[in-house]
Amino acid sequence: MVKKKKILKAESTPEFKITIDSMPEESKIFVDKSLEIAHYIFQLMEQKGLKQRDLAAKMGKTEAELSKILAGMHNLTLRSVAKLEAALGATIICTPKKINVAFPSDVKTQVLEGVKAKIEHATHSPLTYEAKVVRMFSKGKSPINSEAI
Amino acid sequence: MIVQLVKIPELAFEKVHYYTVLFEGRPYSEFRDFLIRMSQEDKDKVELAEINRYIQQIGIEYGAHKEHFKEEDAAERLPPPYHQFIETGDPDDYGLRLYCIRLTPSIVILLNGNRKTALKVHNCKNCYTHFDRARKISRKITEAITDGFIEIDNEEKEIIIDGDFEMTI
């Protein structure tokens, strides 16, 4: 048990924010998507009680091969994504069309509202192409091949 | 060498509070030294920014779960094990490494690093010192927790240190 608490020094790191603010948008998206996909895969594995070796067996791969996929040593091909989705019984990469079909309407509305808010925040305009797509989804219409946009 | 734990106020996020260390006699903390050194060359800048973005997003959105950190002996490193390093064409370039200590999913100590130039860290003249210090500090902190000189407050994401405790490596 700590008897007398030491006050820790603090140091500012202004360089941290500068590097992020000046990084290419592509790099930000790359990091954000890497985190999002990895987090989701590990979350699914945990929910389903799967260890890496179990998932490898379900995908017909060795644990070493799966480890390389998860370790970013191989680019995640669409075929690998398909094998992962089949083994996990869940969708990892989702297109707007898929959101329209695969999710119950309450979940879909929540997702779309979140996307809509982000687009509006980013563009300060609710009338962009993306916002119109979101609005059509939220009304239960598919914008694919639609001339209304 | 006396080592002091240091808070990084801008990196106290909702899910993770980040700390660093200051070696006695040095002008900057280890993480600040890493930021300054890796900001000098264009080659390093983009990778540094990507590591920083991981730190930020893990802090804000995900928490410091083990899958986001690569274990390296008694310490860890960033970028995460699933990060896809864009090869530069140089077979001896393995990208930047930032060594750190993931104490809990809400407390991480960011240390120092460099560009890794050999497959095994033991053979990398750039990284070995940083890696070696990271694992030594990690062991010292584990010992101090066991001996009651350091406590972890996960709710406040705070490292509590006894006033009489001095860490040396």
Interface residues (C-beta under 8 A of the other chain):
Chain A: M1 V2 K3 K4 K5 K6 L8 K9 A10 E11 S12 T13 P14 E15 F16 K17 I18 T19 I20 S22 M23 P24 S27 K28 F30 V31 D32 S34 L35 A38 H39 F42 L70 A71 G72 N75
Chain B: Q4 L5 V6 K7 I8 P9 E10 L11 Y19 T20 L22 Y28 S29 F31 R32 L35 I36 S39 K45 V46 L48 A49 E50 N52 R53 Y54 I55 Q56 Q57 I58 E61 Y62 H65 E67 H68 P80 P81 Y82 H83 Q84 F85 G148 F149 I150 E151 I159 I160 I161 D162 G163 D164 F165
